[in-house]
Amino acid sequence: MIKKLSFVLALLFFTSAIFAQQVTITGKVINNPNYSKIQLKNLLQKKVVAESPISPDGSFSLTTNLNYPDYFTLQVSDRNYIMLILKPGDKITVTYDASQPKNSKVQGSDLTQVLYQAAQADQKINKEYQQCQKRLQQEQQELYKQIILNNLGKISTLLLAEKLPMDKYLDVHIKLAKSLIPYQKNPFVLQYIKNVNSYSKTHIGAIAPEIALPSPKGDTIRLSSLRGKYVLVDFWASWCRPCRVESPNLVAAYNKFHDKGFTIYSVSLDNNRQSWLNAIEKDGLGKWYHVSDLKGWHSSAAAAYGVTSIPSNFLLDPQGKIIARNLRGQKLQATLEQIFKNKK
């Protein structure tokens, strides 16, 4: 009986080996901040089936054996991956964008292409939807603007003012804030007036307010000491998930443009020192300047810059003038590319 079972198992193994075919994945990782390896992981089994180091030029090569089509992730980390559907014998080429995985390109996998066709269809519909939504939002903002200007001095207008971006409607906010000064004993009105005053000091074209806060080592670093460079003043925190998702983009921008005259001055809105330090280390952010008074939302720097949400950032020119706000992802890369292209 044991011999017969052994024979059956051996036959199954031999049959499986015959029908298993190799899958080859070669390609290149671009916009890579600091990832050193890439993995092919079975989606359902949650098992790494192949792994390759990423060479200095970004190239990699993976092979595995398959008996049937299956679902996989190609990943440089658990949070940074693309989907692949592979079948035995596939030979595919991948251009893996580590800063924006959705921009990655896959060639040679007909099954995966179905996913990408669906993704392209989604992008088209989403783009049209966003354009429609943006147009309606602009119409709403213009209507609110007129209502506010027709009712200056009435605190009820503050609920409408929240719908008007300060960067686009700063003049309206300034007029409203001045009209509400008689009511500044109301905490809500007082905070609004403070926010408008802070924003007025940090609009594009203004000289950035000074920041002088302790670094992780305890020494005080002044923002003004970085004059002569293009500086991204970045407000973030270890507990802020969107901030952490943005970390690879900041690393990529720093690595690409630091030698050309760019640096980052990160202001943390953390309360816990160890959480702050752990996030810097885990996300690989230690190459640039970090400061914090560890007062969370009561940070003096956040108040000076009118920061009410994070991530939030300000790009300064070498003279300390604010030239852009809230640049993230590819927008940051594109802006820096244009700046340093013009410097050649």
Steps between C-alpha positions, in 0.01 A plus 500: 500500500782740596687416179187563293443839673861598446469407132185714463666798668809462285281479189314817599825682561643381169180599313501842667864552405424412139216749465664778706647770281736781582387860525762768443464863608771747409489874526611820663398694811482876436464792743638273769562680833676222695349157426765228464293199393184408313276199570239296318232399750208262453195709581280228646768299677678819617828325425811642335580271205793694351731782600765708328738775609455834325827591328643854515350573156158371618496173307375170644414146390260247654407142411250255644312188388123485449259214442198722432410872467506681832488841666812679626635830626835635385617711791785696649310517830164387638357845429667552161397241241332430166266216407599227253297204369744245361472171315760226443758601242451877526803715420423854599674834530415752771587865548423542869445858621584491870369853564169447315432124457185568298724650229691171461495326162470126432567332165459135402217393732165481324321420826645802679409722206132440577557668836681791341222548244249515784726744690522724193122496466470594869747783455305637205170497688659641816663779303168600342327478837768713668480762227124522544535512877768770475280717275205474739725573796632815331143617433410437864804696620415799282145503637630481858745781426218733399290407802794571733582835339134600523488411870831616648491534877263207553653202678274259312720558193782305668322175416516598133858624523615148581409406141729763347870399467715775646758478223233588243276731705746666738362848428150385599628344822692816592189716452289259702756474782518880533121526503478248787755665733216635723400140571845357576398409855331204334771224496395384154528852356829563677653182362383591151659844521826342620495250213445774243780711648735200496408409145553860389859464616551172314334559165702452182740791463537564875825449692460186709469563875797393705494161673752416771433164666702212648631217283501136617848568645372796700671782311288783360483521121384826346318488171681818395833318532411311180484812282676444169316173436153408381333373817182296542353582843302183566246470783430137594468254792574133568129432562391658170446220246485729191829651616661156524367402157667815364837411658639306199423798274695732729793259509498472121488880458781553751725237341442640152538872567709538817828534313342772285412719796183355656436392858209426735419652840247269666288630788334223698169550680571205725454493877707189557874531439564129447218465248649794309849347497369154406309640201808688376704181512236264361415725201866579424459874554821560694697669221341843547405741779241411764360720778213487748390660825297181564185700570284338233238735357619767746831524313617860471614435142160363396334809648742735320427332167127458552526123463169334586549168320791277405684414287559864413808657344651823369774523237743789557745651255863575603391841636240340728199606291206259476464397135259204530280320753387144558709328233469123525585194294571566134406866542800553728730315261373696200537837675857428607582365155384827345688712755833330451453465126480878481812531716722327243 
